[in-house]
């Protein structure tokens, strides 16, 4: 199942469980902790009294009471002390132990706040990196919907250098849709169409070669058949071929793409499946496709990378730099108010 990042009040999120960034007493406090206790009602505090507190990095579960969530998983994050007191490992443990409890209780969806990033003083950018890495590692092994809930976009603060580099790249290439000329020059033709034309040229050459060299008929016929198949591939067929070529199993492919098993099953079982553009791009990132290969996969689904789409340009920025970290890409998309990849 995928990792989603949303801007919301965690007390209003519908999930099997929400995670409370608690203190060691589990008796309520400020920030997220206080908001969750207030929304859940006094019954939550009464149950927490019987838990005997919780150590830093550990997690415990209660009912959700008046919350939309069925359960609350309470975890105690580390207080930031400069980064040299084991804070990172303790923060990882918060996510890992909370997710282990969710799996133990057979929960299908869990929503997290950004643990320790408030009153506990953990730098927000580092807290986000730990959260995404810890959740991502878990999701590569297990099926669960995990939602990372931030209260405002300022929480997702890319480093100044990274933010400025992406912004400059997008601004240099962004073309407002209403300013695009209807006159199409040769350089405006999508690179993928040129590559498809090259494929057809190869096919013509192979046909002529087959006619001129009948002794190589068996080998040439095989090559011809493969070329024809490649040119006529649907999105589903090309995707499955690429998964095989990359040496991945289905589970690895759809988890790396941040999509769920149900969606992948639809793609596998319908050669004419029509995916969303975000899904196509998610698989391009998961399979670490080049820009040309990405355009090819998009074309099979009836799409193309657009200079009038900031989201497309951000994804293109990462592909050109061969950075295929799905969660880092989604972090950037989210920070620039663009839809994230996957589901």
N, C-alpha and C positions, 0 to 999 in steps of 0.2 A: 504494500500500500504506500501511497505517496506522503511526502511532507509538504504541508501547506503553510504559508505565512500570511497572516491576516492582521488587519488593524481593527481592534474591537475591545470591548470591556469583557474580560474573561468570565465574569460572573453571568454574562448573557450568552455564552457559547454553549451550543447543544452538542454534547459528546458523552460517551459512557463515563468519562471521568475528566475532571479538570485538576490541575496540579496547583497546590498552594505553596507559595514561597514563604514558609513559616519560620518562627523562631524555635529555639530548643524546648520551650515549655509547651508548645502547641496550644496555647491558651489565647491566641489572638494577638494582634499588634496593629501596626500601621500599614499603609500601602495596600498591596494585593491581599495580604493576610487579613487585614481588618475588613476590606471590602467583601471578601469571601465569607467571613463569619457573619457580617451584617446581612448579606443576601441569603445565607443558608438558614438563619434564625438561631435561637438559643439552643436548639437541640444539638447542633454541631459542637458547641462548646462543651455541653454535657458529655458527649461521647469522647471528646478529646481529653477530658479530665481523667478518663480511665486508661489512657494510653501510656502514661508515665513518661511523657516527653519524647524527644527524638534527638539523636546525635547528628552532628554536622555530616552531610553526605548520605545519611540514611533516609528511609521513607516509610510512612505508615498510611493506612487507608481507612477512611470512614465513609458513611453514607453521605449523600449530597443534600438530603432534606429538601429545603425549598428552592434549591438551585435547579436549573434545567438539566444539569448533569446528575447522573445516578450516584456517582461517587466523587469523593475528594481524596486525592493522594497528597499527603503532606510531606514535604521534604525541606531540610534545613540547609541552605546554601552557606558557603564560607564568607566571612567578612574579608574584604580586600585589605591586605597588609603589605602591598608593594609587589606582590607576585612571587615572593621567595619563601613563602610559608606553606607550600603545597596547595595553594588555592585552586589551581587548575585541575588537579587530580580529584580534589574534593567536589568541585563543580561537576566534573564528568560523572562522578559517582551519584550525584543527585539525579541526573537524567537516567543513568543506567539502572539505578535501583528503583526509580519510579516506573520505568518501562517494564522492568522485571515483575513488579507487583501487578501492573496492568495485564501482563501476559498470564501470570498466575491466576488471575481472576477472570480470564478469558474475555477481556475487554477488547472491543474492536476499534475504539477511537479515544484518543487522549489529547487534551489541550494543555499546553505549557505556557506560563508567562516566561519572561526572560529572567531566570533565577539570579539573585544576588546583584542585579544591575541597578537596583534602587537604593534604599537606605544603607545596604551593605557595601556600597561603594565600588563594586567591581566595574572596571571600565566597560562601557556598553559595547564597543566594537569587539573587545576580547571575549566578553560574555556571549555575544552572538556567535562568534567563531566556535567556541566550545560547545554551545548548544547545537549548532548545525552539524558539527562533526560527530558528537555523541549520538544524536538522533539518527543521522545518516548511517553510522556504523550498525546501529540496531536494525534499521530497516533493510539493510542488505541481507540480514539473516532471518528476519521475521516479517509477517504480514500484519500490519496495523496502520490505521490512519492516525497520523500525528499532526497536530496543528500548533504552530508557534504563534502565539498571540502577542502583539505589541500594542501598547496603548496609543502611541503616536509614531509618525514616521521618523521623528528625531531619534528614536531608539535605534533605528537601523542606519547608523552613520558609517558610511564607507570612509576609509582613510582619505584624507584630503588629496593625496597624490593619485590614488586610484580613481576617486570621483572625478577629479579634473581631467584625467586622461580619457576616461569614457565620455565625459561631456564634450571635450574637444573633438573627439572622433565623430560623435553623433552630429554635432553642430556643423562640422566640415562637410558632411555628406547628406544631411537632412534636406529633403526637397518637399516643400509644401505641395500638397496634392493639386491645389488650384493654380500653381505656378508651372506645373509640368507641361511642356509644349506637346502638342499632338503630333508635331513633326518628329519622326523617328529616324535618327541617323544610325549608321552602321554600329557606332560604338554604344548605342543604347540597346542593341539587341542583346538579350540575356545570354550570358556565356554558355548556359546549358543548351540553348538551341544550337549554338555553334558546335558544341560537343556531340549533340545528336546528329547533326549533319555529317560530322566526321565519322560517326558510327555507320551512317548510311553509305558514305564513301568507301569505308572498309568493306561493307557488304558487297558493293558493286565490284570492288577489286577482287574479292574472293570468288565471286561468280565468274568473272573473266578468267581468273587464274585456274579455276576448276575446268573451264572449257579448254584452256590451253594445255593443261597438264592432267590428262585423264588418269595417268598412273597414280596420282595422289588423290584419287576420287574419294576414297573412304575417309581419309583424314580431313580433307577439305569439306566434305559433306557435314562432318561433325562440327567443324568450326562455323560453317554457314548456319546450321540449325541453332547453335548457341547465340550467334549474333542476332538472328531473327527474334529469338526468345527475349534477349536483353532489350531490344528496341521496343518490343510490345509489352514489356512487364508492367503490371499494375503496381500501385504503392505497396500492397500487401506482399506481392511476390518479390519485389526488390528488397523490402525490409527483411523478409525471412532469408533471402539469399545472403544479404550482408551479415546477418547474425551468424550464419554458418561460416562465412568467410573470415569473420573475426574470431571464430573459435569459441563463441559464447553459447550457453544454454539459454532457453527461453526465460527462465527465472532471473538470471543475471541481467538479461537485456531489459526486461520491463522494469525491474527494480532500479537499475541505473538510469532509466528514462523517467523515473518518478511517476509511473503510471501503475494502475492496479491490475490484478490478474484478470478480472472480468473484461476490462477493455482489451487487453492483449488477446484474450480468447476470441473476442469478436473479430479482431484483425486476422488472426490465424485461420479462422473458420470461414472467412468471406474474402475471396480474392479481389472482390470489387468494393471492399470496405472504403468509405470516404471519411478519413480522419479530419480532425480540426488542424489548423496550421500549427497550433501550439504542440499538438501531439507529434506531428512530423518533426518539428524542430527538437523536441525532447529526445526522440530516437536518434536524430542526427548527432546530438551531443553524447548520448549513451554509447553510440557506436564509433565515436571519435572520427566522424567523416570530415573530409576536406571541404572547402567551400564549394568546389565543383560538384562533389558527391552530394552535398547538402542540397544544392540547387536541383540536382537530378532527382533526388528523393521528393523534394517539394513539387517538382513538375509532374511527377507520377500521380500526385494527389490534386493537381490543378492549382497549385500555388507557386509563388516565386518570392524571393526576398525583395523587399521594396524599400527604396530610399525615402519614401514618405512615411515609413513606419519606424518610430524610435525604438520599439521593441526589437524589430528585425535588425536594426543597426547595432544594438547592444549585443545581440547574439552573434552577429557577424564579427564584431570586435573580438569576442572571445575565441571564435573559431580561427580567425586569422592568426591569433597568438598561440594556437594549439592548447588553449586552456579549456579543458572539458569537464571542469568541476561543476556539476549540475547545481549544487547548493550555493556555490559562489556566484554563478550566473543568475540564479533566482534572487539572491540577495541584492545584486545590482539592479535587476529588473524592478524589484520591489521598491528599492530606494529611489528609482526614477519614475515611480507611479505607473509602471507597466505591468501587464499580466504576466505571471510566472509560468514556467514550462511544466508540463505534466498535467496532473489533475489537482 
